[in-house]
Amino acid sequence: MYKNTEHTVRIIDFGSNGEGIAKPEGYTVFVPSAVKGDLVRILIVKENKNFGYGKLLEIIEPSPLRTKPECDIFEKCGGCSMQSVLYTHQLEYKKNLVLQALRRIGGFEKAEINSVTGSPKCYHYRNKAQFPVIQTPEGVKAGFYAPHSHRVVVPEECSLQDERINQLVEAVCNWASAEGISVYNEESGKGTLRRICVRCGKDEAVLVLVSKKALPSTEGLVDKITRDFPFVKGIVININPDRTNNVYGETNIVIYGVPYMYDCIGDVKYKVHYKSFYQVNSYTTRLLYEKALELADCDKNSTVFDLYCGTGSISLFLARAAEKVVGIEIVEDAVENARENAQLNSIVNAEFHCGAAEEIAPALIKQGDTADIVVLDPPRKGCDVKLLDAIGKMCPKRIVYVSCDCATMARDAKHLTKYGYKLRETHVFDQFPQTSHVETVVLLQRQNT
């Protein structure tokens, strides 16, 4: 009925991924790159029973919320879906996204947003990149997958990445082209170089080349990088021979320096392995961690569980105020980093366990270890129900939930209400400007039940 038909429509709202929403003849259509308030001409390219997807053909009347994107392949890439929206309205959108998740998914009908913190830097803020590579007539190029595909689109430079990352990636591509390094082909399984990955801090970086097998001529690469980019403290060849979507393999060949870097958040110093979780926006991370510490409200009599602790980034902030912090993390390299980071900062009241939080935390509780305060910072999928039940039965006074997915956070917060917890505060942090993603910190407090 609707597929392959053109319509002139007003974009009436934003979707959960930052796309525009139109309703021609009452039928809901999601339109990537469209902005709330635009009058546009669209082609419906996919039709489902209750909704469809449209392609933006023409902007007839631009929305007052619209601005010019900085990236040259903004619409083709799709990695920063809100780059055409004024930043003040990006923040308003994210505030409403969290609020609606709490009310509709969490059932917190009276939920309010206590604060919204924008990023001090809206472009070139990312400290981590993973670029797939392709072979072009001009040589090896790095880019990003187009939406819902493994087709690589190549920007002149990524507007979200730290400028040093863009320069490093270009240098590696030039080296690979000059040396005739073959590029991995996902369909055939042939070729060698798969991805170029970079993680950088304020003063240091580590460069990783993901490859099907060991790469030739790496002496020239080491010479080039160490000469032109002295802040790079390590170069690693990560071997991933499998036909898989996993970015990294199990084998590392360190061809220069070390597979980690050092960085600081506030006055806490961190050693960060290239595989470890670390917040991608250093400009807002300190503000976010300070808020988490404030909401935890711990003192020298408090024991804190920091679950999904990564390299101990939040744990070490908490340890300075608490009696004891117990961190749990499933990535072995991150746990090793967390222990080293505690030593690095002369922190002796933090201990770290390697394993799944939903397995380790209940085991610790069963043997008598309990916490007054729990900090949760799970991956996008949220927390395992087994873990939430174990926490609820332990009855900590406060739970501070740090989330990169407000929908799963709202779901988990709702689950915890059956153990007597109430949502007390919600704070929004924009860790991901120009995208639809949002970071949230909420406080759940146990009532005297």
Secondary structure, DSSP 8 states (H G I E B T S, - for coil): --TT-EEEEE--EE-TTS-EEE-GGG-EEEETT--TT-EEEEEEEEE-SSEEEEEEEEEEE--TTB---S-TTHHHH-SSTTTTB-HHHHHHHHHHHHHHIIIIIS--TT----EEE--S-SSS-B-EEEEEEEEETTEEEE-EE-TTS--EE--SS-SSB-HHHHHHHHHHHHHHHHHT--B--TTT---SEEEEEEEE-SS-EEEEEEESS--S-HHHHHHHHHHH-TTEEEEEEEE--SSSS-S--SEEEEEEE-SEEEEEETTEEEEEETTS---SBHHHHHHHHHHHHHHH---TT-EEEEES-TTTHHHHHHHTTSSEEEEEES-HHHHHHHHHHHHHTT--SEEEEES-HHHHHHHHHHTT---SEEEE---TT---HHHHHHHHHH--SEEEEEES-HHHHHHHHHHHGGGTEEEEEEEEE-SSTTSS--EEEEEEEE---
